[in-house]
Amino acid sequence: MALRAGLELPTAQHGLGLPHDEVAAHALLAGTWDATPTQVFANLGMNHNPALPRATTGIVSAAVLQSIGDRLILTADGTLAQSPDATRHSWPGTILGGVIWTLRPGLDLDAGWQASFHLTPSAHTWLAGLTWRFAP
C-alpha cells in the first residue's frame, strides 16, 4: 500500500486548464498484490483544481500482469475518471490489453490495444513501445 499527495502551484498561463491563481491538490492511494507470476495493481485518487467547473474529481484504476515464462508478460488495465465537466454524470474510461516481451535484460518491446468509453467520440488505438532500462 502507498499514499501519495501533491500540490500543483499556480505557475500556468490562463486558458490551459491548470490553476492560475489557486493551488490545486491531488492524492492517490495505491495497492499492489504480488503472487508471482500474477500481479494486481489498484489505485484510487482524487484531484482538486479550483480552475475547473467541477473542482473535485475522482479516478479509479486497476491492472493485472501475468508473466508467461521469463520473457513475456500479458497485461490488462482499466481506468475510470470523473469528468471535470460538471454537466456530465458519467465517468469516462479506458480499457487496455497488451503484451510485454523482454528482448534481452533491460530491453522490452510492448504492444497493445486501448479503447475508450463514455467519450464522444470513442477512440480505439493500437499502441507500441520500447523500454530501455540501464543501471549504473
N, CA, C and O atoms as a GROMACS GRO file, in nm:
protein
  544
    1MET      N    1   0.085  -0.118   0.000
    1MET     CA    2   0.000   0.000   0.000
    1MET      C    3   0.089   0.124   0.000
    1MET      O    4   0.198   0.125   0.058
    2ALA      N    5   0.040   0.226  -0.066
    2ALA     CA    6   0.114   0.352  -0.069
    2ALA      C    7   0.014   0.467  -0.076
    2ALA      O    8  -0.097   0.452  -0.128
    3LEU      N    9   0.053   0.579  -0.023
    3LEU     CA   10  -0.027   0.702  -0.030
    3LEU      C   11   0.063   0.811  -0.083
    3LEU      O   12   0.173   0.834  -0.031
    4ARG      N   13   0.015   0.880  -0.186
    4ARG     CA   14   0.091   0.990  -0.243
    4ARG      C   15   0.001   1.112  -0.249
    4ARG      O   16  -0.117   1.101  -0.284
    5ALA      N   17   0.053   1.226  -0.215
    5ALA     CA   18  -0.023   1.351  -0.223
    5ALA      C   19   0.069   1.457  -0.279
    5ALA      O   20   0.191   1.450  -0.265
    6GLY      N   21   0.008   1.557  -0.344
    6GLY     CA   22   0.090   1.663  -0.401
    6GLY      C   23   0.010   1.788  -0.430
    6GLY      O   24  -0.112   1.789  -0.419
    7LEU      N   25   0.083   1.892  -0.466
    7LEU     CA   26   0.023   2.021  -0.498
    7LEU      C   27   0.069   2.065  -0.636
    7LEU      O   28   0.182   2.038  -0.677
    8GLU      N   29  -0.020   2.133  -0.707
    8GLU     CA   30   0.016   2.199  -0.831
    8GLU      C   31   0.015   2.348  -0.800
    8GLU      O   32  -0.086   2.403  -0.758
    9LEU      N   33   0.129   2.411  -0.822
    9LEU     CA   34   0.144   2.551  -0.787
    9LEU      C   35   0.101   2.641  -0.903
    9LEU      O   36   0.115   2.602  -1.019
   10PRO      N   37   0.051   2.759  -0.874
   10PRO     CA   38  -0.005   2.848  -0.976
   10PRO      C   39   0.102   2.916  -1.061
   10PRO      O   40   0.132   3.034  -1.040
   11THR      N   41   0.160   2.842  -1.156
   11THR     CA   42   0.261   2.900  -1.245
   11THR      C   43   0.216   2.900  -1.390
   11THR      O   44   0.291   2.945  -1.477
   12ALA      N   45   0.095   2.850  -1.420
   12ALA     CA   46   0.049   2.836  -1.558
   12ALA      C   47  -0.011   2.965  -1.612
   12ALA      O   48  -0.046   3.056  -1.537
   13GLN      N   49  -0.021   2.969  -1.744
   13GLN     CA   50  -0.090   3.079  -1.810
   13GLN      C   51  -0.239   3.053  -1.808
   13GLN      O   52  -0.282   2.938  -1.791
   14HIS      N   53  -0.319   3.155  -1.826
   14HIS     CA   54  -0.464   3.139  -1.834
   14HIS      C   55  -0.502   3.053  -1.954
   14HIS      O   56  -0.432   3.053  -2.055
   15GLY      N   57  -0.611   2.980  -1.941
   15GLY     CA   58  -0.668   2.906  -2.053
   15GLY      C   59  -0.609   2.769  -2.078
   15GLY      O   60  -0.646   2.706  -2.177
   16LEU      N   61  -0.519   2.721  -1.995
   16LEU     CA   62  -0.460   2.590  -2.016
   16LEU      C   63  -0.528   2.481  -1.934
   16LEU      O   64  -0.488   2.364  -1.942
   17GLY      N   65  -0.630   2.516  -1.854
   17GLY     CA   66  -0.696   2.417  -1.771
   17GLY      C   67  -0.624   2.390  -1.641
   17GLY      O   68  -0.666   2.304  -1.564
   18LEU      N   69  -0.517   2.460  -1.617
   18LEU     CA   70  -0.441   2.445  -1.494
   18LEU      C   71  -0.472   2.564  -1.404
   18LEU      O   72  -0.512   2.669  -1.453
   19PRO      N   73  -0.453   2.549  -1.275
   19PRO     CA   74  -0.482   2.660  -1.186
   19PRO      C   75  -0.387   2.777  -1.212
   19PRO      O   76  -0.266   2.758  -1.224
   20HIS      N   77  -0.443   2.896  -1.220
   20HIS     CA   78  -0.359   3.014  -1.242
   20HIS      C   79  -0.341   3.094  -1.113
   20HIS      O   80  -0.230   3.137  -1.081
   21ASP      N   81  -0.450   3.113  -1.041
   21ASP     CA   82  -0.442   3.194  -0.920
   21ASP      C   83  -0.456   3.113  -0.792
   21ASP      O   84  -0.446   3.168  -0.682
   22GLU      N   85  -0.480   2.982  -0.805
   22GLU     CA   86  -0.503   2.900  -0.686
   22GLU      C   87  -0.419   2.773  -0.693
   22GLU      O   88  -0.375   2.731  -0.800
   23VAL      N   89  -0.398   2.713  -0.579
   23VAL     CA   90  -0.324   2.588  -0.571
   23VAL      C   91  -0.421   2.472  -0.594
   23VAL      O   92  -0.532   2.472  -0.541
   24ALA      N   93  -0.378   2.373  -0.672
   24ALA     CA   94  -0.455   2.251  -0.693
   24ALA      C   95  -0.388   2.139  -0.614
   24ALA      O   96  -0.267   2.141  -0.593
   25ALA      N   97  -0.467   2.042  -0.572
   25ALA     CA   98  -0.413   1.933  -0.492
   25ALA      C   99  -0.456   1.799  -0.550
   25ALA      O  100  -0.558   1.790  -0.618
   26HIS      N  101  -0.378   1.695  -0.524
   26HIS     CA  102  -0.417   1.560  -0.564
   26HIS      C  103  -0.367   1.461  -0.459
   26HIS      O  104  -0.270   1.487  -0.387
   27ALA      N  105  -0.435   1.348  -0.454
   27ALA     CA  106  -0.396   1.240  -0.363
   27ALA      C  107  -0.425   1.107  -0.431
   27ALA      O  108  -0.519   1.096  -0.509
   28LEU      N  109  -0.344   1.006  -0.402
   28LEU     CA  110  -0.358   0.875  -0.463
   28LEU      C  111  -0.329   0.768  -0.359
   28LEU      O  112  -0.226   0.772  -0.292
   29LEU      N  113  -0.418   0.672  -0.348
   29LEU     CA  114  -0.398   0.554  -0.266
   29LEU      C  115  -0.373   0.438  -0.362
   29LEU      O  116  -0.456   0.410  -0.448
   30ALA      N  117  -0.259   0.372  -0.349
   30ALA     CA  118  -0.220   0.265  -0.441
   30ALA      C  119  -0.198   0.137  -0.363
   30ALA      O  120  -0.143   0.137  -0.253
   31GLY      N  121  -0.242   0.027  -0.423
   31GLY     CA  122  -0.221  -0.104  -0.362
   31GLY      C  123  -0.168  -0.202  -0.464
   31GLY      O  124  -0.204  -0.196  -0.582
   32THR      N  125  -0.083  -0.295  -0.419
   32THR     CA  126  -0.027  -0.397  -0.505
   32THR      C  127  -0.038  -0.532  -0.436
   32THR      O  128  -0.014  -0.546  -0.317
   33TRP      N  129  -0.077  -0.632  -0.515
   33TRP     CA  130  -0.079  -0.770  -0.468
   33TRP      C  131   0.009  -0.849  -0.562
   33TRP      O  132  -0.015  -0.851  -0.683
   34ASP      N  133   0.111  -0.915  -0.509
   34ASP     CA  134   0.207  -0.989  -0.591
   34ASP      C  135   0.204  -1.136  -0.551
   34ASP      O  136   0.249  -1.172  -0.442
   35ALA      N  137   0.153  -1.217  -0.639
   35ALA     CA  138   0.155  -1.363  -0.621
   35ALA      C  139   0.218  -1.420  -0.748
   35ALA      O  140   0.153  -1.489  -0.826
   36THR      N  141   0.345  -1.390  -0.766
   36THR     CA  142   0.417  -1.424  -0.888
   36THR      C  143   0.376  -1.564  -0.934
   36THR      O  144   0.385  -1.659  -0.857
   37PRO      N  145   0.332  -1.577  -1.058
   37PRO     CA  146   0.354  -1.492  -1.175
   37PRO      C  147   0.243  -1.389  -1.201
   37PRO      O  148   0.241  -1.326  -1.307
   38THR      N  149   0.151  -1.370  -1.107
   38THR     CA  150   0.042  -1.273  -1.125
   38THR      C  151   0.063  -1.154  -1.032
   38THR      O  152   0.096  -1.171  -0.915
   39GLN      N  153   0.042  -1.034  -1.087
   39GLN     CA  154   0.047  -0.911  -1.007
   39GLN      C  155  -0.080  -0.832  -1.035
   39GLN      O  156  -0.127  -0.825  -1.148
   40VAL      N  157  -0.135  -0.774  -0.928
   40VAL     CA  158  -0.254  -0.691  -0.940
   40VAL      C  159  -0.224  -0.555  -0.877
   40VAL      O  160  -0.168  -0.547  -0.768
   41PHE      N  161  -0.262  -0.449  -0.948
   41PHE     CA  162  -0.241  -0.312  -0.901
   41PHE      C  163  -0.375  -0.241  -0.899
   41PHE      O  164  -0.454  -0.255  -0.992
   42ALA      N  165  -0.402  -0.164  -0.794
   42ALA     CA  166  -0.527  -0.087  -0.784
   42ALA      C  167  -0.495   0.053  -0.730
   42ALA      O  168  -0.410   0.069  -0.642
   43ASN      N  169  -0.563   0.153  -0.785
   43ASN     CA  170  -0.541   0.292  -0.746
   43ASN      C  171  -0.674   0.362  -0.727
   43ASN      O  172  -0.770   0.338  -0.801
   44LEU      N  173  -0.680   0.447  -0.627
   44LEU     CA  174  -0.796   0.531  -0.601
   44LEU      C  175  -0.744   0.671  -0.575
   44LEU      O  176  -0.662   0.692  -0.485
   45GLY      N  177  -0.790   0.768  -0.653
   45GLY     CA  178  -0.734   0.901  -0.640
   45GLY      C  179  -0.838   1.011  -0.648
   45GLY      O  180  -0.953   0.988  -0.686
   46MET      N  181  -0.795   1.130  -0.613
   46MET     CA  182  -0.880   1.248  -0.627
   46MET      C  183  -0.792   1.367  -0.664
   46MET      O  184  -0.675   1.376  -0.627
   47ASN      N  185  -0.854   1.457  -0.741
   47ASN     CA  186  -0.789   1.582  -0.781
   47ASN      C  187  -0.878   1.696  -0.738
   47ASN      O  188  -1.001   1.687  -0.747
   48HIS      N  189  -0.819   1.803  -0.692
   48HIS     CA  190  -0.896   1.924  -0.662
   48HIS      C  191  -0.829   2.040  -0.735
   48HIS      O  192  -0.718   2.081  -0.702
   49ASN      N  193  -0.900   2.092  -0.836
   49ASN     CA  194  -0.849   2.202  -0.917
   49ASN      C  195  -0.957   2.310  -0.923
   49ASN      O  196  -1.053   2.295  -0.998
   50PRO      N  197  -0.943   2.416  -0.846
   50PRO     CA  198  -1.045   2.520  -0.841
   50PRO      C  199  -1.068   2.591  -0.974
   50PRO      O  200  -1.167   2.663  -0.988
   51ALA      N  201  -0.980   2.573  -1.073
   51ALA     CA  202  -0.995   2.638  -1.203
   51ALA      C  203  -1.095   2.566  -1.293
   51ALA      O  204  -1.132   2.619  -1.397
   52LEU      N  205  -1.139   2.445  -1.256
   52LEU     CA  206  -1.230   2.367  -1.339
   52LEU      C  207  -1.374   2.380  -1.291
   52LEU      O  208  -1.399   2.409  -1.174
   53PRO      N  209  -1.471   2.359  -1.384
   53PRO     CA  210  -1.613   2.368  -1.344
   53PRO      C  211  -1.649   2.272  -1.230
   53PRO      O  212  -1.721   2.310  -1.138
   54ARG      N  213  -1.600   2.150  -1.236
   54ARG     CA  214  -1.615   2.055  -1.124
   54ARG      C  215  -1.479   2.050  -1.057
   54ARG      O  216  -1.388   1.984  -1.107
   55ALA      N  217  -1.465   2.118  -0.947
   55ALA     CA  218  -1.333   2.136  -0.886
   55ALA      C  219  -1.273   2.006  -0.835
   55ALA      O  220  -1.151   1.987  -0.845
   56THR      N  221  -1.354   1.916  -0.782
   56THR     CA  222  -1.301   1.792  -0.726
   56THR      C  223  -1.348   1.675  -0.811
   56THR      O  224  -1.468   1.656  -0.832
   57THR      N  225  -1.253   1.595  -0.858
   57THR     CA  226  -1.284   1.479  -0.940
   57THR      C  227  -1.213   1.357  -0.883
   57THR      O  228  -1.113   1.368  -0.813
   58GLY      N  229  -1.268   1.240  -0.915
   58GLY     CA  230  -1.210   1.115  -0.869
   58GLY      C  231  -1.159   1.032  -0.985
   58GLY      O  232  -1.196   1.055  -1.100
   59ILE      N  233  -1.075   0.937  -0.954
   59ILE     CA  234  -1.023   0.843  -1.053
   59ILE      C  235  -1.000   0.709  -0.985
   59ILE      O  236  -0.957   0.703  -0.870
   60VAL      N  237  -1.028   0.601  -1.058
   60VAL     CA  238  -1.004   0.466  -1.009
   60VAL      C  239  -0.944   0.385  -1.123
   60VAL      O  240  -0.987   0.397  -1.238
   61SER      N  241  -0.845   0.302  -1.092
   61SER     CA  242  -0.784   0.219  -1.195
   61SER      C  243  -0.736   0.088  -1.136
   61SER      O  244  -0.711   0.076  -1.016
   62ALA      N  245  -0.724  -0.011  -1.224
   62ALA     CA  246  -0.675  -0.142  -1.183
   62ALA      C  247  -0.602  -0.205  -1.302
   62ALA      O  248  -0.636  -0.180  -1.417
   63ALA      N  249  -0.502  -0.285  -1.271
   63ALA     CA  250  -0.426  -0.354  -1.375
   63ALA      C  251  -0.387  -0.493  -1.325
   63ALA      O  252  -0.365  -0.514  -1.206
   64VAL      N  253  -0.380  -0.587  -1.419
   64VAL     CA  254  -0.335  -0.722  -1.390
   64VAL      C  255  -0.222  -0.754  -1.487
   64VAL      O  256  -0.235  -0.732  -1.608
   65LEU      N  257  -0.111  -0.806  -1.436
   65LEU     CA  258   0.001  -0.852  -1.517
   65LEU      C  259   0.020  -1.000  -1.492
   65LEU      O  260   0.027  -1.043  -1.376
   66GLN      N  261   0.030  -1.077  -1.599
   66GLN     CA  262   0.050  -1.221  -1.588
   66GLN      C  263   0.177  -1.259  -1.662
   66GLN      O  264   0.184  -1.247  -1.785
   67SER      N  265   0.278  -1.303  -1.590
   67SER     CA  266   0.404  -1.344  -1.652
   67SER      C  267   0.389  -1.483  -1.712
   67SER      O  268   0.335  -1.574  -1.650
   68ILE      N  269   0.438  -1.497  -1.835
   68ILE     CA  270   0.440  -1.625  -1.904
   68ILE      C  271   0.588  -1.655  -1.929
   68ILE      O  272   0.645  -1.610  -2.028
   69GLY      N  273   0.648  -1.728  -1.841
   69GLY     CA  274   0.791  -1.750  -1.850
   69GLY      C  275   0.869  -1.627  -1.807
   69GLY      O  276   0.815  -1.539  -1.739
   70ASP      N  277   0.996  -1.621  -1.846
   70ASP     CA  278   1.083  -1.510  -1.805
   70ASP      C  279   1.078  -1.391  -1.900
   70ASP      O  280   1.125  -1.283  -1.864
   71ARG      N  281   1.022  -1.409  -2.022
   71ARG     CA  282   1.035  -1.304  -2.122
   71ARG      C  283   0.904  -1.247  -2.174
   71ARG      O  284   0.905  -1.160  -2.261
   72LEU      N  285   0.790  -1.294  -2.124
   72LEU     CA  286   0.662  -1.250  -2.178
   72LEU      C  287   0.565  -1.217  -2.064
   72LEU      O  288   0.549  -1.296  -1.971
   73ILE      N  289   0.500  -1.100  -2.073
   73ILE     CA  290   0.401  -1.057  -1.974
   73ILE      C  291   0.275  -1.014  -2.048
   73ILE      O  292   0.282  -0.932  -2.140
   74LEU      N  293   0.161  -1.068  -2.009
   74LEU     CA  294   0.032  -1.025  -2.061
   74LEU      C  295  -0.026  -0.923  -1.964
   74LEU      O  296  -0.014  -0.939  -1.842
   75THR      N  297  -0.089  -0.817  -2.017
   75THR     CA  298  -0.140  -0.711  -1.931
   75THR      C  299  -0.285  -0.677  -1.966
   75THR      O  300  -0.327  -0.689  -2.081
   76ALA      N  301  -0.358  -0.636  -1.864
   76ALA     CA  302  -0.494  -0.582  -1.881
   76ALA      C  303  -0.507  -0.466  -1.782
   76ALA      O  304  -0.462  -0.477  -1.667
   77ASP      N  305  -0.568  -0.357  -1.826
   77ASP     CA  306  -0.574  -0.236  -1.745
   77ASP      C  307  -0.707  -0.167  -1.771
   77ASP      O  308  -0.756  -0.166  -1.883
   78GLY      N  309  -0.763  -0.109  -1.668
   78GLY     CA  310  -0.886  -0.031  -1.683
   78GLY      C  311  -0.883   0.092  -1.594
   78GLY      O  312  -0.832   0.088  -1.482
   79THR      N  313  -0.939   0.202  -1.644
   79THR     CA  314  -0.941   0.328  -1.571
   79THR      C  315  -1.075   0.396  -1.588
   79THR      O  316  -1.130   0.399  -1.698
   80LEU      N  317  -1.128   0.451  -1.480
   80LEU     CA  318  -1.247   0.537  -1.483
   80LEU      C  319  -1.209   0.669  -1.418
   80LEU      O  320  -1.149   0.670  -1.310
   81ALA      N  321  -1.244   0.780  -1.482
   81ALA     CA  322  -1.211   0.912  -1.427
   81ALA      C  323  -1.332   1.003  -1.439
   81ALA      O  324  -1.391   1.014  -1.546
   82GLN      N  325  -1.367   1.067  -1.331
   82GLN     CA  326  -1.480   1.159  -1.330
   82GLN      C  327  -1.449   1.279  -1.419
   82GLN      O  328  -1.340   1.336  -1.411
   83SER      N  329  -1.544   1.316  -1.502
   83SER     CA  330  -1.524   1.429  -1.592
   83SER      C  331  -1.520   1.560  -1.514
   83SER      O  332  -1.598   1.579  -1.422
   84PRO      N  333  -1.429   1.652  -1.551
   84PRO     CA  334  -1.429   1.784  -1.488
   84PRO      C  335  -1.546   1.871  -1.535
   84PRO      O  336  -1.569   1.979  -1.479
   85ASP      N  337  -1.618   1.825  -1.637
   85ASP     CA  338  -1.738   1.895  -1.687
   85ASP      C  339  -1.853   1.865  -1.590
   85ASP      O  340  -1.899   1.751  -1.582
   86ALA      N  341  -1.897   1.965  -1.518
   86ALA     CA  342  -2.000   1.946  -1.414
   86ALA      C  343  -2.134   1.900  -1.471
   86ALA      O  344  -2.218   1.851  -1.395
   87THR      N  345  -2.157   1.913  -1.601
   87THR     CA  346  -2.284   1.870  -1.660
   87THR      C  347  -2.284   1.722  -1.695
   87THR      O  348  -2.390   1.666  -1.724
   88ARG      N  349  -2.166   1.657  -1.695
   88ARG     CA  350  -2.157   1.514  -1.728
   88ARG      C  351  -2.159   1.432  -1.600
   88ARG      O  352  -2.085   1.460  -1.505
   89HIS      N  353  -2.244   1.331  -1.598
   89HIS     CA  354  -2.252   1.246  -1.479
   89HIS      C  355  -2.183   1.111  -1.498
   89HIS      O  356  -2.164   1.038  -1.401
   90SER      N  357  -2.145   1.078  -1.621
   90SER     CA  358  -2.077   0.952  -1.644
   90SER      C  359  -1.928   0.967  -1.612
   90SER      O  360  -1.874   1.077  -1.605
   91TRP      N  361  -1.865   0.855  -1.592
   91TRP     CA  362  -1.722   0.851  -1.566
   91TRP      C  363  -1.655   0.792  -1.691
   91TRP      O  364  -1.655   0.670  -1.708
   92PRO      N  365  -1.597   0.875  -1.779
   92PRO     CA  366  -1.528   0.821  -1.896
   92PRO      C  367  -1.414   0.731  -1.853
   92PRO      O  368  -1.354   0.748  -1.746
   93GLY      N  369  -1.384   0.634  -1.938
   93GLY     CA  370  -1.278   0.541  -1.902
   93GLY      C  371  -1.208   0.483  -2.022
   93GLY      O  372  -1.243   0.510  -2.136
   94THR      N  373  -1.109   0.401  -1.993
   94THR     CA  374  -1.036   0.328  -2.096
   94THR      C  375  -1.010   0.186  -2.049
   94THR      O  376  -1.001   0.159  -1.929
   95ILE      N  377  -0.999   0.098  -2.145
   95ILE     CA  378  -0.951  -0.038  -2.120
   95ILE      C  379  -0.832  -0.062  -2.211
   95ILE      O  380  -0.826  -0.008  -2.322
   96LEU      N  381  -0.741  -0.141  -2.166
   96LEU     CA  382  -0.620  -0.166  -2.241
   96LEU      C  383  -0.578  -0.310  -2.222
   96LEU      O  384  -0.581  -0.361  -2.110
   97GLY      N  385  -0.540  -0.375  -2.329
   97GLY     CA  386  -0.482  -0.509  -2.323
   97GLY      C  387  -0.351  -0.508  -2.398
   97GLY      O  388  -0.340  -0.442  -2.502
   98GLY      N  389  -0.253  -0.578  -2.348
   98GLY     CA  390  -0.125  -0.574  -2.417
   98GLY      C  391  -0.032  -0.687  -2.379
   98GLY      O  392  -0.064  -0.774  -2.298
   99VAL      N  393   0.083  -0.684  -2.439
   99VAL     CA  394   0.187  -0.782  -2.416
   99VAL      C  395   0.321  -0.710  -2.407
   99VAL      O  396   0.346  -0.615  -2.481
  100ILE      N  397   0.407  -0.756  -2.316
  100ILE     CA  398   0.542  -0.703  -2.300
  100ILE      C  399   0.638  -0.819  -2.322
  100ILE      O  400   0.630  -0.922  -2.256
  101TRP      N  401   0.729  -0.801  -2.416
  101TRP     CA  402   0.826  -0.904  -2.449
  101TRP      C  403   0.965  -0.852  -2.416
  101TRP      O  404   1.006  -0.748  -2.468
  102THR      N  405   1.038  -0.922  -2.330
  102THR     CA  406   1.174  -0.886  -2.294
  102THR      C  407   1.267  -0.942  -2.400
  102THR      O  408   1.288  -1.063  -2.409
  103LEU      N  409   1.323  -0.852  -2.480
  103LEU     CA  410   1.415  -0.895  -2.586
  103LEU      C  411   1.547  -0.943  -2.528
  103LEU      O  412   1.603  -1.043  -2.572
  104ARG      N  413   1.594  -0.870  -2.429
  104ARG     CA  414   1.714  -0.906  -2.351
  104ARG      C  415   1.701  -0.831  -2.219
  104ARG      O  416   1.623  -0.737  -2.212
  105PRO      N  417   1.774  -0.868  -2.115
  105PRO     CA  418   1.761  -0.796  -1.988
  105PRO      C  419   1.780  -0.645  -2.007
  105PRO      O  420   1.882  -0.600  -2.061
  106GLY      N  421   1.682  -0.569  -1.963
  106GLY     CA  422   1.687  -0.424  -1.974
  106GLY      C  423   1.624  -0.367  -2.100
  106GLY      O  424   1.617  -0.245  -2.114
  107LEU      N  425   1.579  -0.452  -2.192
  107LEU     CA  426   1.520  -0.404  -2.317
  107LEU      C  427   1.388  -0.476  -2.343
  107LEU      O  428   1.386  -0.597  -2.368
  108ASP      N  429   1.277  -0.401  -2.336
  108ASP     CA  430   1.143  -0.457  -2.354
  108ASP      C  431   1.075  -0.394  -2.474
  108ASP      O  432   1.089  -0.275  -2.500
  109LEU      N  433   1.000  -0.475  -2.546
  109LEU     CA  434   0.915  -0.430  -2.656
  109LEU      C  435   0.771  -0.458  -2.613
  109LEU      O  436   0.741  -0.567  -2.566
  110ASP      N  437   0.682  -0.359  -2.629
  110ASP     CA  438   0.544  -0.382  -2.589
  110ASP      C  439   0.449  -0.340  -2.700
  110ASP      O  440   0.480  -0.253  -2.782
  111ALA      N  441   0.332  -0.404  -2.701
  111ALA     CA  442   0.227  -0.372  -2.797
  111ALA      C  443   0.094  -0.393  -2.727
  111ALA      O  444   0.081  -0.478  -2.640
  112GLY      N  445  -0.006  -0.314  -2.768
  112GLY     CA  446  -0.136  -0.328  -2.704
  112GLY      C  447  -0.244  -0.256  -2.781
  112GLY      O  448  -0.219  -0.191  -2.882
  113TRP      N  449  -0.365  -0.269  -2.731
  113TRP     CA  450  -0.482  -0.205  -2.789
  113TRP      C  451  -0.559  -0.137  -2.677
  113TRP      O  452  -0.581  -0.197  -2.571
  114GLN      N  453  -0.600  -0.012  -2.698
  114GLN     CA  454  -0.671   0.066  -2.598
  114GLN      C  455  -0.801   0.117  -2.657
  114GLN      O  456  -0.805   0.158  -2.773
  115ALA      N  457  -0.907   0.113  -2.578
  115ALA     CA  458  -1.037   0.165  -2.620
  115ALA      C  459  -1.093   0.254  -2.510
  115ALA      O  460  -1.076   0.225  -2.392
  116SER      N  461  -1.158   0.361  -2.550
  116SER     CA  462  -1.224   0.450  -2.454
  116SER      C  463  -1.374   0.425  -2.458
  116SER      O  464  -1.427   0.376  -2.557
  117PHE      N  465  -1.441   0.461  -2.349
  117PHE     CA  466  -1.587   0.452  -2.346
  117PHE      C  467  -1.642   0.568  -2.264
  117PHE      O  468  -1.572   0.628  -2.184
  118HIS      N  469  -1.767   0.597  -2.287
  118HIS     CA  470  -1.835   0.714  -2.229
  118HIS      C  471  -1.769   0.844  -2.275
  118HIS      O  472  -1.778   0.946  -2.206
  119LEU      N  473  -1.704   0.841  -2.389
  119LEU     CA  474  -1.647   0.960  -2.450
  119LEU      C  475  -1.710   0.978  -2.587
  119LEU      O  476  -1.748   0.880  -2.651
  120THR      N  477  -1.721   1.100  -2.632
  120THR     CA  478  -1.773   1.125  -2.766
  120THR      C  479  -1.671   1.206  -2.842
  120THR      O  480  -1.643   1.319  -2.801
  121PRO      N  481  -1.613   1.157  -2.947
  121PRO     CA  482  -1.628   1.020  -2.997
  121PRO      C  483  -1.540   0.924  -2.918
  121PRO      O  484  -1.443   0.966  -2.855
  122SER      N  485  -1.576   0.796  -2.921
  122SER     CA  486  -1.492   0.697  -2.854
  122SER      C  487  -1.367   0.674  -2.940
  122SER      O  488  -1.368   0.702  -3.060
  123ALA      N  489  -1.263   0.626  -2.879
  123ALA     CA  490  -1.136   0.607  -2.950
  123ALA      C  491  -1.088   0.464  -2.933
  123ALA      O  492  -1.103   0.404  -2.826
  124HIS      N  493  -1.030   0.412  -3.038
  124HIS     CA  494  -0.967   0.280  -3.037
  124HIS      C  495  -0.827   0.300  -3.093
  124HIS      O  496  -0.811   0.354  -3.202
  125THR      N  497  -0.727   0.257  -3.019
  125THR     CA  498  -0.590   0.290  -3.055
  125THR      C  499  -0.500   0.168  -3.040
  125THR      O  500  -0.506   0.097  -2.939
  126TRP      N  501  -0.418   0.144  -3.140
  126TRP     CA  502  -0.311   0.046  -3.128
  126TRP      C  503  -0.189   0.116  -3.069
  126TRP      O  504  -0.160   0.230  -3.105
  127LEU      N  505  -0.119   0.050  -2.980
  127LEU     CA  506  -0.005   0.109  -2.910
  127LEU      C  507   0.119   0.022  -2.927
  127LEU      O  508   0.108  -0.100  -2.939
  128ALA      N  509   0.235   0.084  -2.930
  128ALA     CA  510   0.362   0.011  -2.934
  128ALA      C  511   0.466   0.094  -2.859
  128ALA      O  512   0.461   0.217  -2.860
  129GLY      N  513   0.558   0.026  -2.796
  129GLY     CA  514   0.661   0.098  -2.722
  129GLY      C  515   0.786   0.016  -2.705
  129GLY      O  516   0.787  -0.106  -2.724
  130LEU      N  517   0.891   0.085  -2.668
  130LEU     CA  518   1.019   0.023  -2.641
  130LEU      C  519   1.072   0.083  -2.512
  130LEU      O  520   1.078   0.205  -2.498
  131THR      N  521   1.110  -0.002  -2.418
  131THR     CA  522   1.165   0.046  -2.291
  131THR      C  523   1.307  -0.004  -2.277
  131THR      O  524   1.333  -0.124  -2.287
  132TRP      N  525   1.398   0.088  -2.255
  132TRP     CA  526   1.539   0.055  -2.234
  132TRP      C  527   1.576   0.098  -2.094
  132TRP      O  528   1.580   0.217  -2.064
  133ARG      N  529   1.602   0.001  -2.008
  133ARG     CA  530   1.643   0.028  -1.870
  133ARG      C  531   1.792   0.001  -1.858
  133ARG      O  532   1.842  -0.101  -1.907
  134PHE      N  533   1.862   0.091  -1.794
  134PHE     CA  534   2.003   0.070  -1.770
  134PHE      C  535   2.036   0.114  -1.630
  134PHE      O  536   1.980   0.211  -1.579
  135ALA      N  537   2.125   0.042  -1.568
  135ALA     CA  538   2.164   0.068  -1.429
  135ALA      C  539   2.308   0.117  -1.427
  135ALA      O  540   2.387   0.087  -1.517
  136PRO      N  541   2.343   0.192  -1.322
  136PRO     CA  542   2.481   0.240  -1.312
  136PRO      C  543   2.580   0.126  -1.294
  136PRO      O  544   2.700   0.149  -1.284
   0.00000   0.00000   0.00000
